[in-house]
Amino acid sequence: MSARDRAATARPGRVEQPIRAAELVGALSLATDLGTGQPLEHALRTAVLAVRLGELAGATSEELSDTYYVALLHASGCTSNSHEAAQLFGDDIAHRAAFFLIDPSDPAQVLGFYREYVGAGRPDDVREGMLEAALANPARAAESFAAMCEVAQRFSSWLGLAPGVEEALEYVFARWDGRGLPREIGGEALPLPARLLHVARDISLFLSAGGPEEARAVIERRAGEAYEPRLVQLALGDLDDAVAELDEARMWGIALAHEPFPQVMLTGERIDAGFGAIAALIGLKSPWLREHCVGVAELAEAAAWRVGLPADEIAFLRRAALAHDLGRISVPNAIWEKPGPLGLGEWERVRLHSYFTERAFAHCPELADLGRLAGSHHERLDGSGYHHGTEEAVHRQAARILAAADCYTAMREARPYRPALDPAAARVELEREVAKGRLDASAVDAVLAAAGHRVAKRPRELPGGLTERELEVLLALVLGHSNQVIADDLGISAKTVGHHVQHVYQKAGVRSRAAATVWAFEHELVQSAP
């Protein structure tokens, strides 16, 4: 990477810059919306509606802040049982979207849900056995919901959010009448942020499923059972005005503007902790991915130190690596865990995961560049990668290191369709990618060295096709030496030096010593002097 390219992409001190917790949590919420089969604006819209309802209900500023983050985080743990859900339902995403629309206190609706989704895609006799087993073990579902809440609580704790956020996240699936989870806890024993969430979340769900009138009808019908009656009355009285202010095209900005003051800021270690939590949540998507993001981050970081990237850029790369597979949440586990070859449509879903990683962070100016880097992990030097599929997508050294680290780490891990490669085999495959012009040689060398391989120094590939002798002449020109002085130093004739100078000018696309000097600095050749 040239000095000019580095100057264009680097932003000194960016890892020390504080960011709003709402931006990091909001980015996560976009991914969890996809992972639960909801429109991208669902969690953001829920947060806006919940805060608005809290204001009508006379909530304190502290309760409003807690409500805001509870709304953004309420589904963050819902993908933590994706592996188990895929085994039971066939698809770990479609059934979630359907479940959110039924009344779980109505046995007939629950039975109908199970009959439609349990064992989907399997023979009828197998499905019937799976259905009987699921109905005979209701504790299993309760344990799953409790685990989802606990994961969301841990994420809140990692970010250092207020204790009230973590407390309320335990009651995401609770009800006013005590018939939710945890059982027998309802009424005013539920924290106000949880009660506000229940109403706002379901308004948002049914706005998407059936429009304002459907949302109104459901909320009114479930008052006193799922929701606190007082909150339902306030919500219905404000529903038309609230819906009128929900502009889906501007939902990110609207949601960020609705964060109650004082806004929660993250700095330094808290930001790192947030990305660490994102990596953990990605790992929960499938047992095949448990340590992948952390492994990529550690390998990329070690490789970046070896190639001499600035400390700020290395910290930035580590965060991007921790989050690079966030978009995996949007793809069903039936695809990730398929033991055989993927079909055309399945491959297209896979290719979208890096796009969704990038887009999750794209709405936040402070995180957009990180999202671009994180989403570039499947790009290749020859433009054969995805999702951009261009050479420009990996012009920066950090992106080349991330691509190599992701490739090596994945090969060293088992997948449903292949065993893990041993270190020697993974090295061969990585070097084969270099030979094909897909991965950067210096990035691969750094990754292999960081992984414990002995790596021989490669011959330098000089820019413009310069030879080593032409480089010597160019460096002498940079020092201001005349052709004769250069000839004496190198033991060649002044005429031969003149030929070398002309070749240097042609390859560098310049016409003067001054321009050749600038070109040498642009390509960091001055530092190549022995």
Secondary structure, DSSP 8 states (H G I E B T S, - for coil): --HHHHHHH--TTGGGS-EEHHHHHHHHHHHHHHHTT--TTHHHHHHHHHHHHHHHTT--HHHHHHHHHHHHHTTTTTTTTHHHHHHHHS-TTHHHHHHTTS-TT-HHHHHHHHHHHTTTTS-HHHHHHHHHHHHT-HHHHHHHHHHHHHHHHHHHHHHT--HHHHHHGGGTT--TTS-SSSTT--GGGS-HHHHHHHHHHHHHHHHHHH-HHHHHHHHHHTBTTTB-HHHHHHHHHHHHHHHHT--GGGHHHHHHHT--SS--EE-HHHHHHHHHHHHHHHHTT-GGGTTHHHHHHHHHHHHHHHHT--HHHHHHHHHHHHHTTGGGGGS-HHHHT-SS---HHHHHHHHHHHHHHHHHHHT-HHHHHHHHHHTTTT--TTS-SSSS-SGGGG-SHHHHHHHHHHHHHHHTS-BTTB----HHHHHHHHHHHHHTTSS-HHHHHHHHHHTT----------GGG--HHHHHHHHHHHTT--HHHHHHHHTS-HHHHHHHHHHHHHHHT-SSHHHHHHHHHHTT-GGG--
